[in-house]
Amino acid sequence: MADTGRFRIDHHGSLVRPPGLAVPDAIADAVRTQRKLGLSAVTDGEFRRSGPLSVVVDAVRGFRGTTAVGDLEPHRTLVADDVAALATLTSIPAKATLPAPSFVAARAFDPAAGSPFRSARELGEALALIVRDEITRIIDRGIRYIQLSNPAYGEGLAPADAIAVDSLAIGVEKPAGVRIAVSTTLPVPPRVLAEIPADRWLLPFTRGDEAELDLLRAVPEGRDVCLGIVDPAAPALEEVGPILDRIDAAAAIRDIECLAVSPSAGFGGRTDAEAQRATLIHVETIARMVWGNEL
């Protein structure tokens, strides 16, 4: 696939590490699985993470648990070294995934905990500078696809604050071919999609209703969208027909060549490895039905 940001599938969220399998072996196994499925970007399954904030709170001094209680100072990279190691396992592009600083700030700010920050936005701005530096390190290691995740733009920071914080984080100089994506779920204020300068948005699209279509309409021209077409909470995989109908509805709003597909919001309730593999196969099959064999 060309460096245009039109990866046909890129899953976000974590895989399931098989019981008894060491993390390096589990990562190698996950990479083999993704390669066999023909995915156009690979992750390490997030096997090194203990929670959604762990890549930040485990690598940055100033946290007690997941609460910011002091000045923030990174003592190692957040994910740059890990994703560089992942990239050595395959020729398929590796994806680096980070929590959005707005998401971390909304959960890590507690004025009662003795925080040196006067507001969640002030904490978010400090986190944004750390994430910004990390994005630069990731790019320096040759990684070309970076994703920030905030599944709760409708909660926590006010929209204006979230926009300012995450825009600060991703406002880096990028070489040609580097793309920064932002993943979110409903509800999300449309202005967030319009004003955060992401190259790509990963949006829920399991219903194709007006709320989801309005999110698609809110993404400015010139940026592409990855549609989360498989509901992780559904007890079984959806038939192909209704999914293709939703993609047709999306294509009436955006050029089909500026769309991609993925599972929605990671794997959610699909907690066993076989179910996750089946989800990836389902999404990849649909991608090939829409775009042919181009990866």
PEUR-V650205 format. One record per run of one state. SS is the DSSP state (H for helix, E for strand, L for the rest). FROM is the first residue (numbers start at 1). TO is the last residue. If there is no record, write none. Layout:
ss = <SS/SS>
from = <FROM/FROM>
to = <TO/TO>
This chain:
ss = <L/E/L/H/L/E/L/H/L/E/L/E/L/H/L/E/L/H/L/H/L/H/L/E/L/H/L/E/L/H/L/E/L/H/L/E/L/H/L/H/E/L/H/L>
from = <1/9/10/23/37/42/43/54/58/60/65/67/75/80/88/94/100/101/109/111/114/120/141/145/150/159/171/179/184/190/196/200/205/210/219/224/231/240/252/256/259/264/273/292>
to = <8/9/22/36/41/42/53/57/59/64/66/74/79/87/93/99/100/108/110/113/119/140/144/149/158/170/178/183/189/195/199/204/209/218/223/230/239/251/255/258/263/272/291/295>
